[in-house]
Amino acid sequence: QRVTAEEEDPLYRFATSRGLVKQPTIFVSAREGRLLGSSSFDAYIFWPRITVEDGRPDWMREALGRKPALIPPELWVGRGMRLVQAFREGDRASAIPADQVVITAPSDRKVLMLPAGRFWLRTIDRDNTTLAEAHLGVP
Protein backbone atom coordinates (compact mmCIF):
# COMPACT_ATOMS: atom_id res chain seq x y z
CA GLN A 1 0.00 0.00 0.00
CA ARG A 2 1.25 3.47 -0.86
CA VAL A 3 0.03 6.99 -0.23
CA THR A 4 -1.58 7.13 -3.68
CA ALA A 5 -2.87 4.37 -5.95
CA GLU A 6 -0.56 5.55 -8.73
CA GLU A 7 2.45 4.63 -6.58
CA GLU A 8 1.22 1.09 -5.97
CA ASP A 9 2.28 -1.96 -7.91
CA PRO A 10 -0.49 -2.87 -10.40
CA LEU A 11 -0.58 -6.44 -9.04
CA TYR A 12 -1.26 -5.12 -5.54
CA ARG A 13 -4.07 -2.88 -6.80
CA PHE A 14 -5.53 -5.82 -8.74
CA ALA A 15 -5.42 -8.24 -5.78
CA THR A 16 -6.77 -5.81 -3.17
CA SER A 17 -9.52 -4.43 -5.41
CA ARG A 18 -10.86 -7.97 -5.86
CA GLY A 19 -10.77 -8.84 -2.15
CA LEU A 20 -8.01 -11.44 -2.56
CA VAL A 21 -5.90 -10.10 0.33
CA LYS A 22 -7.65 -10.60 3.66
CA GLN A 23 -4.44 -11.49 5.53
CA PRO A 24 -0.74 -11.43 4.60
CA THR A 25 -0.69 -13.45 1.37
CA ILE A 26 1.92 -14.93 -0.97
CA PHE A 27 0.62 -15.74 -4.44
CA VAL A 28 1.84 -18.74 -6.43
CA SER A 29 1.68 -18.89 -10.22
CA ALA A 30 -0.82 -21.60 -11.22
CA ARG A 31 1.03 -22.21 -14.50
CA GLU A 32 4.60 -22.33 -13.23
CA GLY A 33 4.08 -23.24 -9.59
CA ARG A 34 6.52 -20.52 -8.53
CA LEU A 35 6.06 -17.69 -6.07
CA LEU A 36 5.16 -14.27 -7.38
CA GLY A 37 8.40 -12.28 -7.08
CA SER A 38 11.27 -10.98 -9.14
CA SER A 39 14.92 -11.73 -9.69
CA SER A 40 15.65 -9.64 -6.59
CA PHE A 41 13.12 -11.25 -4.21
CA ASP A 42 11.96 -14.78 -3.52
CA ALA A 43 8.37 -13.68 -3.07
CA TYR A 44 6.16 -10.67 -2.55
CA ILE A 45 3.98 -10.57 0.53
CA PHE A 46 0.71 -8.76 -0.09
CA TRP A 47 -0.61 -7.10 3.06
CA PRO A 48 -4.25 -6.07 3.51
CA ARG A 49 -4.95 -2.38 3.19
CA ILE A 50 -4.81 -0.53 6.48
CA THR A 51 -6.64 2.40 7.92
CA VAL A 52 -5.10 4.69 10.49
CA GLU A 53 -7.01 5.41 13.69
CA ASP A 54 -5.60 7.82 16.28
CA GLY A 55 -2.32 7.75 14.40
CA ARG A 56 -2.02 3.96 14.58
CA PRO A 57 -2.67 1.19 12.01
CA ASP A 58 -5.88 -0.80 12.47
CA TRP A 59 -4.03 -4.13 12.34
CA MET A 60 -2.65 -3.47 15.82
CA ARG A 61 -6.20 -3.79 17.14
CA GLU A 62 -7.54 -6.37 14.71
CA ALA A 63 -4.58 -8.76 14.35
CA LEU A 64 -2.79 -8.26 17.68
CA GLY A 65 -5.78 -7.59 19.92
CA ARG A 66 -4.20 -4.41 21.26
CA LYS A 67 -6.29 -1.72 22.93
CA PRO A 68 -5.85 2.03 22.46
CA ALA A 69 -4.50 3.70 25.60
CA LEU A 70 -4.45 7.47 25.94
CA ILE A 71 -1.05 8.97 26.59
CA PRO A 72 -1.23 10.44 30.12
CA PRO A 73 -1.07 14.27 30.17
CA GLU A 74 2.14 14.27 32.22
CA LEU A 75 3.99 12.63 29.30
CA TRP A 76 3.23 15.51 26.89
CA VAL A 77 6.26 17.43 28.18
CA GLY A 78 9.11 18.93 26.18
CA ARG A 79 9.16 20.41 22.73
CA GLY A 80 9.68 19.08 19.25
CA MET A 81 9.76 15.41 18.36
CA ARG A 82 9.66 13.02 21.32
CA LEU A 83 9.18 9.30 21.79
CA VAL A 84 6.65 7.83 24.22
CA GLN A 85 7.51 4.25 25.15
CA ALA A 86 5.51 1.65 27.10
CA PHE A 87 7.31 -1.14 28.95
CA ARG A 88 5.79 -3.96 30.98
CA GLU A 89 6.03 -3.28 34.72
CA GLY A 90 9.35 -4.70 35.91
CA ASP A 91 11.08 -4.36 32.53
CA ARG A 92 14.17 -2.20 32.27
CA ALA A 93 14.47 0.71 29.84
CA SER A 94 16.81 -1.46 27.76
CA ALA A 95 13.99 -3.96 27.09
CA ILE A 96 12.01 -3.92 23.86
CA PRO A 97 8.98 -1.65 24.44
CA ALA A 98 5.50 -3.17 24.25
CA ASP A 99 4.71 -0.14 22.07
CA GLN A 100 6.13 3.26 21.25
CA VAL A 101 4.98 6.26 19.28
CA VAL A 102 6.53 9.53 18.13
CA ILE A 103 4.71 12.65 19.32
CA THR A 104 5.15 16.37 18.70
CA ALA A 105 2.07 17.98 20.28
CA PRO A 106 -1.15 16.91 22.07
CA SER A 107 -3.01 17.79 18.87
CA ASP A 108 -1.33 14.68 17.34
CA ARG A 109 -4.11 12.67 19.05
CA LYS A 110 -1.94 9.55 18.96
CA VAL A 111 -2.41 6.68 21.39
CA LEU A 112 -0.39 3.72 22.56
CA MET A 113 -1.66 0.32 21.42
CA LEU A 114 -1.18 -2.10 24.30
CA PRO A 115 -2.21 -5.59 25.38
CA ALA A 116 -3.84 -6.06 28.79
CA GLY A 117 -1.46 -5.56 31.69
CA ARG A 118 0.47 -3.02 33.73
CA PHE A 119 3.03 -0.75 32.09
CA TRP A 120 5.48 1.97 32.93
CA LEU A 121 5.76 4.71 30.36
CA ARG A 122 8.35 7.32 29.57
CA THR A 123 8.83 10.22 27.21
CA ILE A 124 12.33 10.68 25.82
CA ASP A 125 13.76 13.38 23.58
CA ARG A 126 16.16 13.17 20.64
CA ASP A 127 19.11 12.96 23.03
CA ASN A 128 17.55 9.97 24.84
CA THR A 129 16.93 12.13 27.90
CA THR A 130 13.96 10.96 29.95
CA LEU A 131 11.52 13.88 30.24
CA ALA A 132 8.74 12.18 32.23
CA GLU A 133 7.51 8.81 33.47
CA ALA A 134 4.09 7.44 34.34
CA HIS A 135 2.31 4.14 35.05
CA LEU A 136 -0.73 2.72 33.29
CA GLY A 137 -2.99 -0.29 33.60
CA VAL A 138 -4.80 -1.71 30.57
CA PRO A 139 -7.81 -3.94 31.35
Contacts in CASP RR format, 6 or more apart in sequence:
PFRMAT RR
TARGET T0000
AUTHOR 0000-0000-0000
METHOD contacts of the structure
MODEL  1
QRVTAEEEDPLYRFATSRGLVKQPTIFVSAREGRLLGSSSFDAYIFWPRI
TVEDGRPDWMREALGRKPALIPPELWVGRGMRLVQAFREGDRASAIPADQ
VVITAPSDRKVLMLPAGRFWLRTIDRDNTTLAEAHLGVP
1 8 0 8 1.000
1 12 0 8 1.000
1 16 0 8 1.000
1 47 0 8 1.000
1 49 0 8 1.000
1 50 0 8 1.000
2 8 0 8 1.000
5 13 0 8 1.000
9 44 0 8 1.000
11 36 0 8 1.000
11 44 0 8 1.000
11 46 0 8 1.000
12 46 0 8 1.000
15 21 0 8 1.000
15 25 0 8 1.000
15 27 0 8 1.000
15 46 0 8 1.000
16 46 0 8 1.000
16 48 0 8 1.000
16 49 0 8 1.000
20 46 0 8 1.000
21 46 0 8 1.000
21 47 0 8 1.000
21 48 0 8 1.000
21 49 0 8 1.000
22 48 0 8 1.000
23 48 0 8 1.000
24 45 0 8 1.000
24 46 0 8 1.000
24 47 0 8 1.000
24 48 0 8 1.000
25 45 0 8 1.000
25 46 0 8 1.000
26 35 0 8 1.000
26 36 0 8 1.000
26 43 0 8 1.000
26 44 0 8 1.000
26 45 0 8 1.000
26 46 0 8 1.000
27 35 0 8 1.000
27 36 0 8 1.000
27 44 0 8 1.000
27 46 0 8 1.000
28 34 0 8 1.000
28 35 0 8 1.000
28 36 0 8 1.000
29 35 0 8 1.000
29 36 0 8 1.000
35 42 0 8 1.000
35 43 0 8 1.000
35 44 0 8 1.000
36 43 0 8 1.000
36 44 0 8 1.000
37 43 0 8 1.000
37 44 0 8 1.000
38 44 0 8 1.000
48 59 0 8 1.000
50 57 0 8 1.000
50 58 0 8 1.000
50 59 0 8 1.000
51 57 0 8 1.000
51 58 0 8 1.000
52 58 0 8 1.000
53 61 0 8 1.000
53 68 0 8 1.000
54 68 0 8 1.000
54 109 0 8 1.000
54 110 0 8 1.000
54 111 0 8 1.000
55 101 0 8 1.000
55 108 0 8 1.000
55 109 0 8 1.000
55 110 0 8 1.000
55 111 0 8 1.000
56 68 0 8 1.000
56 101 0 8 1.000
56 110 0 8 1.000
56 111 0 8 1.000
56 113 0 8 1.000
60 66 0 8 1.000
60 113 0 8 1.000
61 67 0 8 1.000
61 68 0 8 1.000
61 113 0 8 1.000
64 113 0 8 1.000
64 115 0 8 1.000
65 115 0 8 1.000
66 99 0 8 1.000
66 113 0 8 1.000
66 114 0 8 1.000
66 115 0 8 1.000
67 113 0 8 1.000
67 114 0 8 1.000
67 115 0 8 1.000
67 116 0 8 1.000
67 138 0 8 1.000
67 139 0 8 1.000
68 111 0 8 1.000
68 112 0 8 1.000
68 113 0 8 1.000
69 86 0 8 1.000
69 111 0 8 1.000
69 112 0 8 1.000
69 113 0 8 1.000
69 114 0 8 1.000
69 136 0 8 1.000
69 137 0 8 1.000
69 138 0 8 1.000
70 111 0 8 1.000
71 84 0 8 1.000
71 101 0 8 1.000
71 103 0 8 1.000
71 110 0 8 1.000
71 111 0 8 1.000
71 112 0 8 1.000
71 121 0 8 1.000
72 121 0 8 1.000
72 134 0 8 1.000
72 136 0 8 1.000
74 132 0 8 1.000
74 134 0 8 1.000
75 84 0 8 1.000
75 121 0 8 1.000
75 122 0 8 1.000
75 123 0 8 1.000
75 131 0 8 1.000
75 132 0 8 1.000
75 134 0 8 1.000
76 103 0 8 1.000
76 105 0 8 1.000
76 106 0 8 1.000
76 123 0 8 1.000
77 123 0 8 1.000
77 131 0 8 1.000
77 132 0 8 1.000
78 123 0 8 1.000
78 125 0 8 1.000
78 131 0 8 1.000
80 104 0 8 1.000
80 105 0 8 1.000
80 125 0 8 1.000
81 102 0 8 1.000
81 103 0 8 1.000
81 104 0 8 1.000
81 125 0 8 1.000
81 126 0 8 1.000
82 102 0 8 1.000
82 103 0 8 1.000
82 104 0 8 1.000
82 123 0 8 1.000
82 124 0 8 1.000
82 125 0 8 1.000
82 126 0 8 1.000
82 131 0 8 1.000
83 100 0 8 1.000
83 101 0 8 1.000
83 102 0 8 1.000
83 103 0 8 1.000
83 123 0 8 1.000
83 124 0 8 1.000
83 125 0 8 1.000
84 100 0 8 1.000
84 101 0 8 1.000
84 102 0 8 1.000
84 103 0 8 1.000
84 112 0 8 1.000
84 121 0 8 1.000
84 122 0 8 1.000
84 123 0 8 1.000
85 93 0 8 1.000
85 97 0 8 1.000
85 99 0 8 1.000
85 100 0 8 1.000
85 121 0 8 1.000
85 122 0 8 1.000
85 123 0 8 1.000
85 124 0 8 1.000
86 97 0 8 1.000
86 98 0 8 1.000
86 99 0 8 1.000
86 100 0 8 1.000
86 112 0 8 1.000
86 114 0 8 1.000
86 119 0 8 1.000
86 120 0 8 1.000
86 121 0 8 1.000
86 136 0 8 1.000
87 93 0 8 1.000
87 95 0 8 1.000
87 97 0 8 1.000
87 98 0 8 1.000
87 119 0 8 1.000
87 120 0 8 1.000
87 121 0 8 1.000
87 122 0 8 1.000
88 95 0 8 1.000
88 98 0 8 1.000
88 117 0 8 1.000
88 118 0 8 1.000
88 119 0 8 1.000
89 117 0 8 1.000
89 118 0 8 1.000
89 119 0 8 1.000
89 120 0 8 1.000
89 135 0 8 1.000
90 120 0 8 1.000
91 120 0 8 1.000
93 122 0 8 1.000
93 130 0 8 1.000
98 114 0 8 1.000
98 115 0 8 1.000
98 119 0 8 1.000
99 112 0 8 1.000
99 113 0 8 1.000
99 114 0 8 1.000
100 112 0 8 1.000
101 110 0 8 1.000
101 111 0 8 1.000
101 112 0 8 1.000
102 110 0 8 1.000
103 110 0 8 1.000
103 123 0 8 1.000
112 121 0 8 1.000
112 136 0 8 1.000
114 136 0 8 1.000
114 138 0 8 1.000
115 138 0 8 1.000
116 138 0 8 1.000
116 139 0 8 1.000
117 137 0 8 1.000
117 138 0 8 1.000
118 135 0 8 1.000
118 136 0 8 1.000
118 137 0 8 1.000
118 138 0 8 1.000
119 135 0 8 1.000
119 136 0 8 1.000
119 137 0 8 1.000
119 138 0 8 1.000
120 133 0 8 1.000
120 134 0 8 1.000
120 135 0 8 1.000
120 136 0 8 1.000
121 133 0 8 1.000
121 134 0 8 1.000
121 135 0 8 1.000
121 136 0 8 1.000
122 130 0 8 1.000
122 131 0 8 1.000
122 132 0 8 1.000
122 133 0 8 1.000
122 134 0 8 1.000
123 130 0 8 1.000
123 131 0 8 1.000
123 132 0 8 1.000
123 133 0 8 1.000
124 130 0 8 1.000
124 131 0 8 1.000
125 131 0 8 1.000
END
